[in-house]
Amino acid sequence: MSRLAVVVAALAMVVGLAPACAESRRSLGAQCLKSQDCLSGICSQFACAAAPPTIDAEENAEAASPEAAPPADAGTETGLEASVDSGGEVAEALEAAGGD
């Protein structure tokens, strides 16, 4: 009987200590004391919070730089107008050469 008691006590100890080895981190909105308590790694005002969105600093710097903006006179000259002008020069050259 003493062997049975030892085996039962050992099983009870294993079952009792198993939750202590399990991960005890909490999900979003659960109460916490420190950031390590949360799955997200962020404890804010004693509650697990989501991580803030990440931003690409390089992309934001390019958007804010004046070099990224088009020049002020970019809207006045288009590729279409340039091709019409060059077409006129070609027509004048053909007339001067005696072509149709």
ZAPAMAR-275062 format. One record per residue (C-alpha): residue number from 1; x, y, z; residue in three letters. Coordinates in pm, whole numbers, plus 32768, in hexadecimal, padded with zeros to 4 digits. Last residue first. Layout:
# ZAPAMAR-275062
<rec fivex="NUM" px="X" py="Y" pz="Z" dovo="ALA"/>
...
//
This chain:
# ZAPAMAR-275062
<rec fivex="100" px="819D" py="99DF" pz="5935" dovo="ASP"/>
<rec fivex="99" px="8312" py="99F3" pz="58EF" dovo="GLY"/>
<rec fivex="98" px="83D2" py="9B18" pz="5856" dovo="GLY"/>
<rec fivex="97" px="84F3" py="9B12" pz="594E" dovo="ALA"/>
<rec fivex="96" px="8479" py="9C58" pz="59E9" dovo="ALA"/>
<rec fivex="95" px="831F" py="9BC5" pz="5A0F" dovo="GLU"/>
<rec fivex="94" px="83AD" py="9A8E" pz="5ABC" dovo="LEU"/>
<rec fivex="93" px="847C" py="9B63" pz="5BAE" dovo="ALA"/>
<rec fivex="92" px="834B" py="9C34" pz="5C03" dovo="GLU"/>
<rec fivex="91" px="8282" py="9AF9" pz="5C4C" dovo="ALA"/>
<rec fivex="90" px="8396" py="9A72" pz="5D2E" dovo="VAL"/>
<rec fivex="89" px="83A0" py="9BB7" pz="5DEF" dovo="GLU"/>
<rec fivex="88" px="822A" py="9BAD" pz="5E1D" dovo="GLY"/>
<rec fivex="87" px="8240" py="9A48" pz="5EA0" dovo="GLY"/>
<rec fivex="86" px="8340" py="9AB8" pz="5FA3" dovo="SER"/>
<rec fivex="85" px="824B" py="9BBA" pz="6024" dovo="ASP"/>
<rec fivex="84" px="812C" py="9AC2" pz="6029" dovo="VAL"/>
<rec fivex="83" px="8206" py="99C7" pz="60E7" dovo="SER"/>
<rec fivex="82" px="825C" py="9ACB" pz="61EF" dovo="ALA"/>
<rec fivex="81" px="80EF" py="9B25" pz="621D" dovo="GLU"/>
<rec fivex="80" px="8095" py="99B9" pz="6259" dovo="LEU"/>
<rec fivex="79" px="81B2" py="9980" pz="634E" dovo="GLY"/>
<rec fivex="78" px="8122" py="9A89" pz="642E" dovo="THR"/>
<rec fivex="77" px="8191" py="9BE6" pz="6485" dovo="GLU"/>
<rec fivex="76" px="80B8" py="9CBE" pz="6563" dovo="THR"/>
<rec fivex="75" px="807D" py="9BC4" pz="667D" dovo="GLY"/>
<rec fivex="74" px="81EE" py="9B9A" pz="66D3" dovo="ALA"/>
<rec fivex="73" px="8218" py="9D11" pz="670F" dovo="ASP"/>
<rec fivex="72" px="8216" py="9CF7" pz="688C" dovo="ALA"/>
<rec fivex="71" px="830B" py="9BD4" pz="6894" dovo="PRO"/>
<rec fivex="70" px="8285" py="9A86" pz="690F" dovo="PRO"/>
<rec fivex="69" px="82AB" py="9A3C" pz="6A83" dovo="ALA"/>
<rec fivex="68" px="83A9" py="992F" pz="6AE6" dovo="ALA"/>
<rec fivex="67" px="84C2" py="9A2F" pz="6AF8" dovo="GLU"/>
<rec fivex="66" px="83FE" py="9AF1" pz="6C00" dovo="PRO"/>
<rec fivex="65" px="8430" py="99D1" pz="6CF7" dovo="SER"/>
<rec fivex="64" px="82FF" py="9960" pz="6DC0" dovo="ALA"/>
<rec fivex="63" px="82AB" py="9831" pz="6CE9" dovo="ALA"/>
<rec fivex="62" px="8416" py="97C1" pz="6CE3" dovo="GLU"/>
<rec fivex="61" px="8431" py="97E1" pz="6E5F" dovo="ALA"/>
<rec fivex="60" px="82F3" py="9714" pz="6E8E" dovo="ASN"/>
<rec fivex="59" px="837F" py="95FB" pz="6DB8" dovo="GLU"/>
<rec fivex="58" px="84C7" py="95FD" pz="6E79" dovo="GLU"/>
<rec fivex="57" px="8413" py="95F6" pz="6FC8" dovo="ALA"/>
<rec fivex="56" px="834A" py="94C1" pz="6F6C" dovo="ASP"/>
<rec fivex="55" px="8239" py="94AC" pz="706E" dovo="ILE"/>
<rec fivex="54" px="81E2" py="939C" pz="7166" dovo="THR"/>
<rec fivex="53" px="808A" py="9392" pz="71FE" dovo="PRO"/>
<rec fivex="52" px="8081" py="9399" pz="737B" dovo="PRO"/>
<rec fivex="51" px="808C" py="9249" pz="742D" dovo="ALA"/>
<rec fivex="50" px="7F40" py="91DF" pz="74BF" dovo="ALA"/>
<rec fivex="49" px="7EFC" py="9217" pz="762F" dovo="ALA"/>
<rec fivex="48" px="7EFD" py="9139" pz="7764" dovo="CYS"/>
<rec fivex="47" px="7E5A" py="91F4" pz="7883" dovo="ALA"/>
<rec fivex="46" px="7EF4" py="928D" pz="79BE" dovo="PHE"/>
<rec fivex="45" px="7EFF" py="93EE" pz="7927" dovo="GLN"/>
<rec fivex="44" px="7FCA" py="936E" pz="7800" dovo="SER"/>
<rec fivex="43" px="806F" py="9218" pz="77FB" dovo="CYS"/>
<rec fivex="42" px="8118" py="91D7" pz="76AC" dovo="ILE"/>
<rec fivex="41" px="81C5" py="908F" pz="7653" dovo="GLY"/>
<rec fivex="40" px="80AC" py="9028" pz="7569" dovo="SER"/>
<rec fivex="39" px="8082" py="8EDD" pz="7620" dovo="LEU"/>
<rec fivex="38" px="8070" py="8F9E" pz="7768" dovo="CYS"/>
<rec fivex="37" px="8109" py="8F58" pz="78C0" dovo="ASP"/>
<rec fivex="36" px="8266" py="8FC0" pz="7848" dovo="GLN"/>
<rec fivex="35" px="81E2" py="9124" pz="7825" dovo="SER"/>
<rec fivex="34" px="81AC" py="9147" pz="799B" dovo="LYS"/>
<rec fivex="33" px="8089" py="913F" pz="7A90" dovo="LEU"/>
<rec fivex="32" px="7F7A" py="90AF" pz="79B3" dovo="CYS"/>
<rec fivex="31" px="7DFF" py="909A" pz="7993" dovo="GLN"/>
<rec fivex="30" px="7D74" py="9008" pz="7851" dovo="ALA"/>
<rec fivex="29" px="7D12" py="90F2" pz="7733" dovo="GLY"/>
<rec fivex="28" px="7DE5" py="9044" pz="762D" dovo="LEU"/>
<rec fivex="27" px="7E52" py="8EE2" pz="768B" dovo="SER"/>
<rec fivex="26" px="7F12" py="8E72" pz="77BE" dovo="ARG"/>
<rec fivex="25" px="805F" py="8DC6" pz="77F1" dovo="ARG"/>
<rec fivex="24" px="8056" py="8C95" pz="78D0" dovo="SER"/>
<rec fivex="23" px="8121" py="8BA5" pz="7802" dovo="GLU"/>
<rec fivex="22" px="8116" py="8A4F" pz="789F" dovo="ALA"/>
<rec fivex="21" px="821E" py="89E3" pz="799B" dovo="CYS"/>
<rec fivex="20" px="814C" py="8A44" pz="7ACA" dovo="ALA"/>
<rec fivex="19" px="8022" py="8994" pz="7A2F" dovo="PRO"/>
<rec fivex="18" px="80DD" py="8846" pz="7A43" dovo="ALA"/>
<rec fivex="17" px="8134" py="886B" pz="7BB5" dovo="LEU"/>
<rec fivex="16" px="7FED" py="87DF" pz="7C41" dovo="GLY"/>
<rec fivex="15" px="7FD8" py="86C2" pz="7B44" dovo="VAL"/>
<rec fivex="14" px="813F" py="8660" pz="7B8C" dovo="VAL"/>
<rec fivex="13" px="8108" py="8679" pz="7D06" dovo="MET"/>
<rec fivex="12" px="7FC8" py="85AD" pz="7CF4" dovo="ALA"/>
<rec fivex="11" px="8079" py="84A6" pz="7C25" dovo="LEU"/>
<rec fivex="10" px="8193" py="8490" pz="7D26" dovo="ALA"/>
<rec fivex="9" px="809A" py="8477" pz="7E46" dovo="ALA"/>
<rec fivex="8" px="7FDA" py="8362" pz="7D94" dovo="VAL"/>
<rec fivex="7" px="811D" py="82A3" pz="7D51" dovo="VAL"/>
<rec fivex="6" px="818F" py="82CA" pz="7EBD" dovo="VAL"/>
<rec fivex="5" px="803A" py="825B" pz="7F3F" dovo="ALA"/>
<rec fivex="4" px="803E" py="8128" pz="7E5C" dovo="LEU"/>
<rec fivex="3" px="8196" py="80CA" pz="7ED9" dovo="ARG"/>
<rec fivex="2" px="811E" py="80EE" pz="8043" dovo="SER"/>
<rec fivex="1" px="8000" py="8000" pz="8000" dovo="MET"/>
//
